[in-house]
């Protein structure tokens, strides 16, 4: 019970105070282990023909990830900042990141 209260109420306050937010970054194609190693702070999931990277990033870390996506020549599809209640794409949600 307390863990749920902390997760939904306290963690978003702490994150916003640090300037960090949860993001999903959708990339066209399935990324292999070598390419994924360029994004150690992010969790990867495959969704259809895309790879979705999810993680807690501040502004400079987000720009760093986007620069790495560009440097690797990856096809960026979408970047989405998540709301505090939604930290990863739900399976079956066609609108999920």
JONOR-V698675 format. One record per residue. N is the residue number from 1. SS is DSSP state (alpha for helix, beta for strand, coil for the rest). OMEGA is omega in radians with two decimals (999 if undefined). D_FIRST is the distance of its C-alpha to the first C-alpha in whole Angstrom. Layout:
# JONOR-V698675
<<N,SS,OMEGA,D_FIRST> <N,SS,OMEGA,D_FIRST>>
This chain:
# JONOR-V698675
<<1,coil,-3.12,0> <2,alpha,3.11,4> <3,alpha,3.12,5> <4,alpha,3.12,5> <5,alpha,3.13,6> <6,alpha,-3.10,9> <7,alpha,-3.04,10> <8,alpha,-3.06,11> <9,alpha,-3.06,12> <10,alpha,-3.10,13> <11,alpha,3.11,15> <12,alpha,3.12,17> <13,alpha,3.12,18> <14,alpha,-3.12,19> <15,alpha,-3.12,21> <16,alpha,3.09,23> <17,alpha,3.11,24> <18,alpha,-3.11,25> <19,coil,-3.13,27> <20,beta,3.09,25> <21,beta,3.09,24> <22,beta,-3.14,23> <23,beta,2.88,26> <24,beta,-3.14,27> <25,beta,-3.08,31> <26,beta,-3.12,33> <27,beta,3.13,36> <28,beta,3.11,39> <29,coil,3.10,39> <30,coil,-3.11,37> <31,coil,3.11,37> <32,coil,-3.08,38> <33,alpha,-3.12,37> <34,alpha,3.13,39> <35,alpha,-3.14,39> <36,alpha,3.12,35> <37,coil,3.07,35> <38,coil,-3.09,36> <39,coil,-3.03,33> <40,coil,-3.10,31> <41,coil,-3.06,28> <42,coil,3.06,27> <43,beta,-3.12,26> <44,beta,3.05,28> <45,beta,3.04,28> <46,beta,3.09,31> <47,beta,-3.10,31> <48,coil,-3.11,35> <49,coil,-3.05,37> <50,beta,2.92,35> <51,beta,3.14,33> <52,beta,3.09,30> <53,beta,-3.10,29> <54,beta,3.08,25> <55,beta,3.11,24> <56,beta,-3.05,23> <57,beta,2.93,27> <58,beta,-3.03,29> <59,alpha,-3.10,32> <60,alpha,3.09,34> <61,alpha,3.09,32> <62,alpha,3.12,32> <63,alpha,3.08,36> <64,alpha,3.09,36> <65,alpha,3.14,35> <66,alpha,3.08,37> <67,alpha,3.11,40> <68,alpha,3.07,39> <69,alpha,-3.14,39> <70,alpha,-3.12,42> <71,alpha,3.13,44> <72,coil,3.13,43> <73,coil,-3.13,44> <74,coil,-3.12,41> <75,coil,-3.13,41> <76,beta,-3.12,38> <77,beta,-3.03,37> <78,beta,2.95,34> <79,beta,-3.10,32> <80,beta,3.02,29> <81,beta,-3.09,27> <82,coil,3.02,23> <83,coil,-3.10,21> <84,coil,-3.11,18> <85,coil,-3.02,16> <86,coil,-3.03,18> <87,coil,3.09,19> <88,coil,-3.13,21> <89,coil,3.09,24> <90,coil,3.10,23> <91,coil,3.13,25> <92,coil,3.11,27> <93,coil,-3.06,27> <94,coil,3.12,31> <95,coil,-3.10,30> <96,coil,-3.12,27> <97,coil,999,28>>
